[in-house]
């Protein structure tokens, strides 16, 4: 039997500054990645750089990844995750979220590369 090719819906908690955190999807599905990319790109032609919607830069990934956070309003009441809430963040907080997800994605890519290498090594070992 081959490997499971479907994303398993798991959550990863990322710690932020000031004791805050975000819960994110550990891995996006192919559809979630395409959805984020499709909202970001306004025009794409072969051999040319894609045109991006500047209002969507960062937002599309945050909206796809974040499932919960510790953020509260001025009265200490929890603020639900939504695009309007993400857009209402201060610039530094928005940047911190983008950076946290960038680091998470980089770590996931390293993990996937190692898994691919292990699968390739296993196939070579099994063939000899």
Protein Blocks (a to p, Z undefined) as FASTA:
>chain_A
ZZdfbdcddddddddehhiacdddfbacfklmmmmmmmmpmbdcehiacdddfklgojlm
mmmmpmbdcbdcfkopacdddfklmmmpcfklmmmmmmmmmmmmmmmmmmmmmmmmmmmm
mmmmmmZZ
